[in-house]
């Protein structure tokens, strides 16, 4: 598991594939330990894949972690706002 999160993947296809693996770990209930520097890549990629699966529950879990950790950081404001809108769309079934 640690090898999956040791460094963020590069490129859209690799990121989607990583998001799928992270997503599957979350859905299986696997406790994933990662360094603080990888909280954002781990959860944002998990959310990207959760969105493709229309999985509001997993997306919400990831968004909540990111908002708690980065919500006060201006550098993440736009990304978190986008994620909040996406979460609302997923919850509404759109």
C-alpha positions, 0 to 999 in steps of 0.5 A: 500500500505504501508504494502506491502513495509514495509519490504523486503520478504524472499525466492524466492517464496515470493519475486516473489509474492511481485514483482508481487504485486509491478509490478501491482501497478506500471502498475496501476499507483499507487503512492507507497511511501516507505522509502529510505531503501526499494527503492532497494528491491521494484524496484529490485523485481518489475524488477524481475517480469517485466522480467517474463512478458517481460515488458521492459518499467516497467523494464526500469523504475525500473532500471532507479530509481536504477541506479540514486540512486545507480549507484555510489555505488560500492556495487551495480555495479555488480547487476546494470550491470546485470540489464542493460544486462537484459534490453537490452535483453528485449528491443531486444525481446530476 
